[in-house]
Amino acid sequence: MLTATLDVFEENQLEKESCIKKQNTIDCYVAAQDHSTDPVLKSSVLNGTVVEPKTGFKFPMFLSCEKYRKGSPHSSWQELAGVGERSISILMLKTIKIYAFGFYIRPDLLKIQLGEKYSRVSPGEIKHNSSFYDDLLRFELDMTVRLMVYYKGVKMNMVRSAFETSLRNRLRKIKGSDDDDGLRSFCSYFTEGLSVPRGSVIDFHWHPGGQLRTELEGREIGTISSLDFCRAFFDLYIGDPPVSLKAKHEIGEKLVHMLRAG
């Protein structure tokens, strides 16, 4: 009876500590948004979500990775570092919003790998520090990019072509060649039979060991084993040039806040 009581007590303490860490993270995110005059943004952060302002899509502050962490002593959640959106211009006359994205990372690995080097650097300095973003891609920090589809008329051949062109350029930059089995596998996901209506959620998880797992609405559609491809994909969002420079800078600033969190 005493053993059972102690087990329950320890479980409650662990849950309490986890909640405190998450609340501290939300407090840090709110503090980082103090300059914002958008009441919707501040309210959503306090409620555990962040709104991407141009699309109105909400991103949770945390992603659970419990199903990938069985038996692991490390954290089972990833934390939101920033949001942005991808748009294209047509003949300089019209801008079409394609998707919104959220960038997530495991804070414990971030601190272990980069805390000593960057925790004393100011957020204002870090966002322009190319070495910082290079280190994010050098170390496998267990990251996720979540896409939420905005444009109603998305065709799979458009998605496949856009990703293929961009990723070939990134692979040349990272490994000196765009010949990569991971790219071929990745492009094979986007068949015409795949439906992605507005609001569809696509997660790209980079797990340690060079594993890129792609999920559509929580259903796995493929896993690629290629460290170069993982780096190439995430370089789209935190490399040079990024999908959104504003989002990249915000991600850099938020990551410094994570490094300094207790």
Protein Blocks (a to p, Z undefined) as FASTA:
>chain_A
ZZmmmmmmmmmmmmmmmmmmmmmmmmmmmmmmmmpcbfklmmmmmnopacdfknopacdf
bdcfklmmgoiabdfbdcdfbdcdddddehhlaccdfbdcdddddfklmmmmmmmmmmmp
cfklmmmmmklmmmmmmpcghiadddddfblklcfklmmmmmmmmmmmmmmmmnopabdf
klmmmmmmmcfklccdehiacdddddehiiacddeehiafbdcddfklmmmmmmmmmmcc
dfblklmmmmmmmmmmmmmpZZ
